[in-house]
Amino acid sequence: MNTMSNPEQNNSEQNNSEQSSVGRRKFLQLAASAAAMAGSSTAMSAQQETPARQAEITVNEPGALPPVRAGSDFMLDVMKSLGFEYVAANPGSSYRSLHESTINYGMNRNPELLTCLHEEAAVAMAHGYFKIEGKPMAVYAYSTVGLQHAAMAVYSAYCDRVPVILFVGNDTDAMKRVSRTDIVHTAQDPVAIVRDFTKWDDAPASHGHFAESAVRAYKIATTPPTLPVVLSVDKYLQELPLPEGANLRIPKLSPTLPPQGDYAAVKEIARMLVNAEFPVLAVERAARTPAGLKYLVELAELLQAAVVDTIQRMNFPSRHPLNQNDGRGPDLSVISEADVILALEHPLLQSVVNAGGEEGSPSRSRLTPGAKVISISSLDLFTRSNYQDFGRYQEVDMALAADAEATLPVLIEEVKRLITSDRRRVIEARGAKLAEASRRRMERNRVRATYGWDDSPISTARIAVELWAQIKNKDWSLVSRSDAMNGWPHRFWKFEKYYHHIGQSGSVAIGYSAPASVGAALANRKYGRISINLQHDGDLMYLPGVLWTAAHHRIPMLTIMHNNRAYNTEVMQVQQIAGQHHRDIGRCRIGTAIEDPNIDYAKLAQSMGWFAEGPITDPKDLGPAIRRALAVVEKGQPALIDAVTQPV
Amino acid sequence: MNCRAANLVVLGILGTVLSFGVPIAGGQAPQPRRTETVPAGNIENGKKRFQAHGCVSCHSFSGQGGAGARLAQNPITFQAFMNYVRKPKGSMPAFGSQVTEAELADIYAFLKSIPPSPDPKTIPLLNQID
């Protein structure tokens, strides 16, 4: 249980509690005086009735009030030391002092406050930002109502192994709660609601404690497995003026190096891979950074190994001949050919090496007898109990509790050392076979893209192809879910650089994509990249206010709606059940369709300051609309095209 | 009613996945084992019923496929089509008697009426993808 001790006690910067109390009273009096001076003469008379107050007014004339250094100023110093570029927030009174320190004391730079219209949007923006920038964004929120709103996005970040650092304001001391809001917006243990899906939390009881806990929080969040953390920050502690000469210290951040796999085990893995007839690399979040992408390509090419990528991260180039995922999900048939499977940061490995198993039916192994399965994952170092994102238990022949990306360089060197000229011939033959399969897959996709090419509503293949033609020679970044538009971008676009896509939500939750795309686009802005958001209609309507945030903060991005006017996956799910129950399948758009009235996404975006066109139903109109919208984006503004699409 | 849909079509049956007019392996035309009479179908009504029964969710508005199989330009025999809709395999919901034979005939006519997709070589945007 997190409890607050009296901040006036056991606190090196406040060895005189009476002084602190006086300091706070004086601050409030000064504030009251300033308000009175700026107000009516009546108010002034009232203030002057008390000699003591009169004296203070004489000393502190408006404009000459001495600056009060609040606890939240120091907290901001701590945040600045950690290098936060932004803090996303929906305003709340329990962190009003941190808010004010951010904009006035910190002059709204590093971190800059991002005005969000929902706490879930704030956290999801931080999620998307990390995927591009590779460092955490801070989030301010109410400890209770704010954190409750934020919880879904915290869960997504947790499932997606993304560090987000939340500072939540809480009115810890009951004696200081004044209003109804203070009372009902306070909890004894506010972080309890997200503790099952965060890595660490604390409720610092003094300013020094805050400094240590904030630096510790950053360190824990950014050590693989990277995950969200929360600090509950007492409202009173934020607002408490710091005494003159307070001796506060900000600890140095000492990042923890991610663990490499045991060297002897890595050598054995290298031997198994080099000697394998058909090794497969199964990857989920193997590439934490651009270096991880480079290592994975090097390892796969050295071995000419098939790569089964769930595209939760930009692990592997989409059009690489060894890539077995052409956007419709990984082709798991190669698992049945494999004699060695190396899984990298893959919590759902069980569903890769097994087929079936739905709804209690027994699953069937895809493995050939004798095939060896190896896992390297930092998730073996940290597991929570309640939420089941760790997946079903998978038997493996060797498990290394280590960070995959940190282990790859050693593994690569060992593989290089072991490849003989004989093995090289085998490896090259395998690569040629996989390359030919990849070429055939590409030609099949080219034919598939013609299906319904001129249809209205527009096919998702047409949208992907029209868009690719106009961005392929630009510096672009897909900032929405990487499987958007039914995976068509992955079939044709060349995802090669780490920022070319941001992976998935982690939680497979609707409502993530729109705000995450804005956060990622914000990170792309300073690099001058064109951010592309392929936006599901249902997802946008969870948090449409994020459109305003993008416009307000001048975040350039091109959003193309995948407007099929339904939660179509749910349509299909309910249809399947209706079939099982021998009931009317035709009624399954009840409760799943987003029509009658149709939402006009162009008008919605326009109302929040975006350039927008649509609804576009004729595919011939799409190319010119994209051209116009891209011109707007290249001038630094967000633009949206509402494309009415086929259901799938 | 579209008159084209009223045509009776005599079909050769080869299992459940034989395509009309599509040569089989070896390039020889299939030899019909028996003939099948397909009820007249109304294309416009078939299009409406295809939507009303929710087929579009998986197969798209013009039967081009998606989560479900591509139906346009790939028609199986009417009898096989009807059997499959009523008692499918896999994750497709079983329509049983929810859809009448007349409706199925209309849907079948609609699917048959969908023009072929263009050759990818004729679409410059697709050919620009290297």
Interface residues (C-beta under 8 A of the other chain):
Chain A: R446 V447 A449 T450 Y451 G452 W453 D454 D455 P457 S459 V465 E466 W468 A469 N486 F492 A566 N568 V571 M572 Q575 Q576 I577 A578 G579 Q580 H582 D584 I585 G586 C588 R589 Q646 P647 V648
Chain B: A52 H53 G54 V56 S57 C58 S60 F61 S62 Q64 G65 G66 A67 G68 R70 A72 S91 M92 P93 A94 F95 G96 Q98 S117 P118 D119 P120 I123 L125 L126 Q128 I129
